Amino acid sequence: MKSLEITKEEKNALKIYCEWEHRYINLLTYGDIEAVNKLNNDRLNIFFEEYFLNSMKTLKNIYSAMVKYEKNMKNMGYDSRNVIRGTTLSEIEYLSRQKGECNKILSTTIDELDAKQHAGSKVIGVGEKNDKTNVILRMNIDSNVPYIAVNEVLQEESNHPRENEFAIAPFSIVDEIKHMSSWNGYEYYSGKVKSQKLEKVDNQEELLNDINANINNIPQLVSEYMENKYQKDNLLSMRIGDLDSKDRKIRSMKLDEVSNNMNSLENKFNNIRNKMIQYAMGICYDAKEKVDKEYEAELSEYKEAKSLEENKSLTREYMNDYMNEISEILQKMVETTDRYNMYAKTLGLTWNAGVSQEVLMQTYSELKNSVISRIEDDNFLMENISHR
């Protein structure tokens, strides 16, 4: 259906995301303050207003394409899809702490060999750099979760044509995660991807202005947080037995101070991050609502046209039977008239029925054309078909 065709702009957004922007865009809505600190300096540069706005446009186009693809698959009979993700134990633990909430685009595949290439790799936004746990997470994508087969859509424009990547929409729930087995250096988990209820954001402009006014502060917040964490780690590493009572008191007071600083800085970070997540969720809601409305309108129009055509077909069949009956009646009238004329002639009477076959057939032809005209009149059909 036309409303479910992925546009050039949407395809281009998906291409850009797969080529390089996946390294950055997910960090805007995913990962805690310590995970953001592990980024290289160039990635910290994503926290400025122009990049955020451009990234949100990219995200909206990708989400729209995902909604369209999922609907197309459902129309083809695919109510769910089994996929695999190569990851680390840190991400499994992070998802558990977040109650399964996944606010980023989740890259998966249908090929276990592809998944194994990414197992043990550092996951952007979570985990320690030294986490090399090879995890294979098998997931079933539930109905109504937007997703997209990247290479199927990009085709020759894909930079990785041999990969069978399936990208799952952000704001999904990775639920029911269970450890299944350990084999050949891999930890196997299972899970289910469920849809998360998106919320409409009415104050998008106000929210965006608030984000733009504060997003530049994130690198500084992260830096100060880590400085305080470094001090805290040093204080915690002190041997209390080597300190006198005065130094212990100073240590305790300093520990409270840096802990309070860390909490304050993290709250400021989370406040900005939560607004970014809310804004991203809002534009994804808008993208889905737009696709849903256009699809429902086209589907309604299609069903109406199909119903009308079916009614036309039935009406034609009905009218053909009706006209055949009229034709038989008229033919019998002609035959009866001819027979009476013949009887009158045989008896020497001067009586003539006066109804010729030509006149009757002309009447039949005019009646037939009138019926056909009404069959082709959609308004007439809509008004009268229910009364047949």
Buried (B, 14 or more C-beta within 10 A) or exposed (E): BEBBEBEEEBBBBBBBBBEEBBBBBBBBBBBBBBBBBBBEEEBBEBBBBEBBBEBBEBBBBBBBBBBBBBBBBEEEEEEBBEBBBBBBBBBBBBBEEBEBBBBBBBBBBBBBEBBBEBBBBBBBBBBEEEBEBBBBBBBBBBEEBBBBBBBEBBEEBBEEEEBBBBBBBBBBBBBEBEEEEEEEEBBBBBBBBBBBEBEEBEEBEEBBEBBBEBBEEBBEBBEBBBBBBEBBEEBEEEEEEEEEEEEBEEBEEBBEBBBEBBEBBBEBBBEBBEBBBBBBBBBBBBBBEBBEEBBEEBBEEEEEEEEBEEBBEEBBEBBBEBBEEBBEEBBEBBEEBBEBBEEBEEEEEEEEBEBEBEEBBEEBEEBBEEBBEBBEEEEEBEEEBEEE
